[in-house]
Amino acid sequence: MDFNFKNIVKDAGTALSRVVQFTEEKLGKSEKTELDAHFENLCERAECTRKYTEKLAKDVEAVLVPNPGFRIEDFVYEKIEKQRPSRLTNLEYMGLDMVEAGTYLGPASAYGSALIKVGQWEQKLGQTERDFIGSASMCYTQPLRKFLDTEMKAILKEQSSLELKRLDLDACKNRVRKARSMLGQSNAERDLRIAQSEFDRQTEITKLLLEGLSSSHAAHLRCLYEFVDMQARFYSQCTTIMTDLQRELSNLACSTAPNTSTFTISDESCDNSDGKKAKVLCDYEAKDADELSVKANEIITVKYKPGDDYGWGEIATSGIIGKIPMAFLEILN
């Protein structure tokens, strides 16, 4: 590799001059070129924007994904630009375990049937939460992160360049003041004009970027409105789901309460005057002689009728009477 030693020496001299100028300013032995008040306000505004945008992005990410390990995992996959494997929410895991526990303990029991019912609705709630997390991340946190990685990094880079140009300018001013000969004075003044021109140009570039933050704030405001709308829809959906679950548990409690009424499921030959429609949630295969099989999505009529075998309903189809666990049914009206 070929080295241009003249440029290396020149760059080293420039770096040394900047260090000397910076040190003298800190010690109060040299004057510092001050920027105008408007420019300083723009710089302060940019720093506040950077600081609070980083805080807001971290806060929202912590709310959406409380597990720090999962956040690190998402960050790594994003950096390597690889699709992150699908991950269930805690509610979905809880719902799956509830269904498994209810099936093991017996869907015919009051506790088992309630576990299955709650588990199914918790999975639905978890799916709703997972959809909200993905949508909120896309509409709010991702734009904030992109702003920090692009626009804000560009502003910081130009501000750093401006500080270097200022140090060069002030160093040239010092050389003009300290010049002892006419030739030295002339060379120092030439360098000062060049440094002043570069400083003014860099100031204008940085100022344009700083003034552009207003449009970024407008974009962040739109993202914030969209985030709030998504959050409102999410909580509304959660309220609906939990209200439906409460109604299902209330119906289930009526069917499983000791010494009270249970459900009787009849076919069209039965009296349906005060009955309720029910939907079969999933296929059920009869396991004993007194049970009957039903198919998923089948619509049947449910009536209240005294009985002692709570947790089960009686089905009358084609003249044959049998039982089915009530956990496999959903009351429609």
N, C-alpha and C positions, 0 to 999 in steps of 0.2 A: 504494500500500500504506500502511495506517495503522500508525503506530508508537506504542506505549505508552511514552512517555519515562520515566514513573515506574518501570516495570518494568526498563527499560534501565539507568537509574541505580542501581536496587536491585541488579541482577545484577552491574553493574560494581563496586559497593561490596563485594558478597559475594566476588567474584573477587579484589579487591585485599586484602580481609581475609585470605583464604586464603593469598595469596602472602606477606603480612607474617608470618602465623603460621608458615608453613613455613620462611621465612628465619630467623626468631628461634629456631626449634627447631634448625636446623642450626648456628646460632651459639652455642647453649647459653644463650640469653637467655630462653627460655620453656619451660614444662613441656609434656610430651606425654602424652596419655591412653594408657595401656598396656592392651592386650587381655589376657585371661586366658591362662594357659599352654596350656589345652586348645584354645582357638581358634587360637593361634599354631601349634600342632602340626598342626591341620587345614589351615591355610594352607600350611605347609611341605610337607605331604603332597600337596596339590593341585598345587603348583608342580613337585614331583618327577614327579607323574603326567603333567603336561603336557609337561615336558621329555623324559621317556623315551618317551612315546607318540609324540611327533614323531620321535624318533630311530629307534624301531622301525619306524614306517611307512615312513620313508625307506630304511632298511636292507633291508626286505623288498621294496620296490619296485625297489631297485637289483639285488637278486638275481633277481627275476622278469623285469625288463626292463633288462638291463645297458646298453643304448644310451641315453645321456642325452637325445639328440634325440627318441627315441620317447617317453620319459617326459614331455617337454615337450609333445609333440603330444597325448598322452593327456590331460594336464592341461587344455590349451586346449579340446579337444573336450568334456571334462567340464564346464568352466565355461560354455561356450555351449550346453550341453545338446543336443549334436548327436551322432548315431551315428558312431562312429569307423569308417572303412573297414577291411575285413578286411586283416590283415597276416600274411604267412607268417613263420615262425621262420627263423633262420639255418640250422638243420638241414634244413628243407624246401628252402630255396634251394640248399643244397649238394647235396641228393639229386637235385633237378631237373637241376643241371649235370652230375652224375655220369651220370645216365641219358642225357642228351644227348651227353655225351662218348663214352660206351660205344657208343651207336648210330652215332655218326660214325666211331669207330675200327673198328667192325665187331663185331657180336655173336658172330661166329664165332671171333674171336680170344680167347685166354685173358684178356688184359687187358680187352678190351671187354666180354666177358660178365660179368667180375667187377665192373666199374664199374656196369653196369646192375643187377646183383643188389644191390650195396651201396647204390646210389642209391635203389632201391625201399624198402629197409628203413630208410634214413636219413629218407626222407619220412614213413614210418610213425612213427618215433621223434619227428620234429618235430611231427607232429600230436598225439601224446601230450603233448609238452611244451606245445603251445599250449593244449590243454584244461586242463592243470594250472595254467598261468598265469592263465587266466580264472577257474577255480574258486577258486584261492588268493586272488586279488584280491577276489573277491566275499565270501569267508568271513572274511578277516582284515584286509586293508588298508583296504577300504571302511568297515567298522565303526569302525576307529580314526580315519579321517579324518572320519567323520560325528560321532564323539564330540568331536573337537577343534573342529569347526565349529559345534557346537550347545551341548552341555553345558559344555564348557570355556570357550567364549566368554561364556556366561551367567554363569559363576562369576567370570571376570575383570571383567566389567562391574559385577557387584554389589560386588566387592572395591574397584573404583575408586570407586564411589558411597560405600562405607563410609569410605574414606580422606577423601573430601570432607566427609562428615558429621563425622568426627573433627576435621578442621581447624576446621570451624564451631563445634563444641563447645568446643574449646580456646581459640578466639578469644573466645567468649562468657565463658569463665572469666576470661580476662585483663581483659576489660572490667569484670567484676564487681569484680575486685581493684583496678582503677584508678579506679573511680567515685568522684567527690568530693562529689556532692550526693545528697540522699535520692531525688530524682526520677530521677537518673541511675542510682542503685543499684537502684531499683525496676524500671526499664526493662531494665537489664542482667540482673537476676535472672529477669525474664519471658522474655527471649530465651534465657537459659541453660536454663530448663525446657523450652522448645520444642526447642532444639538437642539436649538430653539425650534427649528422647522420640524424636526422629527418629533419633538415633544408635543407641539401643537397638533400635528397630524394624528398622533396616538391619542391625544385628548379627545379629538372629535370622534374617532372610531369608538372609543370607550363610552363616550357620552351617548352616541346613537344606540348602543346596545343597552345601556342603562335606562334610557327613555322607552325602549321597547318592552320593558317589564309591565307597562300598563296593559298591553294586549295579553300578556301572559296571565295577569291577574283576572282579566275578563274571562279567559278560557278556564281558569281554575274555578271561577264563580259558577260557570255553567256546569262543570263537573260536580261541584258541591250540591247544586240544586238536584242534579240527577241522582246523586248518592242518597240524598234525603228522601226523594220519591221512592227509590228502590227499598230503602229501609222501612218506609211507611207501608209499602205493599207487603213486605216480608212479615212485619208484625201483624198486619191484618190477616194474612194467610195463617199465621201461627194461632191467632185467636180463633179463627174459624175451625181449624183442625182440633184444637183443644176443646172447643165447645161441642163439636161433634163427638169427640171421645167421651166427654162427660155424659152426653145423652146416651151413648152406647153402654157405658158402664151402669147408668141408671136403669136402663132396660134389662141389662144382664143381672143386676141386683134384684130386680123384681122377679126374675125367672128363677133365681137361685136361693131366695130367702126361705128359710125353713118355716113350715106350717103356713105358708102363704100360697098364692097362685103360681102356677108354671104355665109355660106355653104349650099349646096343642096345635099342631100343624095339620090342616085338613086339605083334602082335594076338593074339586068342584062340587062333589055330591054332598058336602057338608054345608052347614049354615054359615054364610060369610057376612051376615048382616052387620056384626060389630067387630069383624076381624081386621087384622093389619097385614099388609103385604110384607114379605121378607125375601131377601135375595141370598142364595147360597154362595158363600165366599169362595169355597174351593171344594173339589170332589171329596166325598166321604164314602169309604167302603165299609160295609157292615162287617163287624167282627164277631158278633154273637147272633143267635137265632132270633132274638127279639129286636134287632136293629134292622134298618133299611138303608140302602145306598142312595146318594143323591149326587147330582152333577153340578159343577160350578156354573154360576149365572142363572140357575133355575129360579123362577119366581113362584113362591108359594104363599098361601094365606095363613096368618098366625092369629090365634085367639087365646085369650086368657081362660084357663080352666083349672079347677082344683087338682092338686096332685102332690105326691110326697117325694117323687124321684127328681129333686131339683137339679138343675144343670143339664137336663135332657128334655127334648120335645118329642111328642108323639106324632108320627106321620101316618096318614091314611091315604094310600094310593092303590087303586084297583081292588079295593076291598081288603087290602092287607094293612094291618096296623103295625108300626115299628117305631123305634126311637132313633134320635140323632142328637149329638152334643150341640147345645145352643151357641157355642163359640164359633160354629161354622156358618152362622146366619147373621145377616145385617137387616135390621128393621128399616123399612123404607118410609113408613108413614105412622 
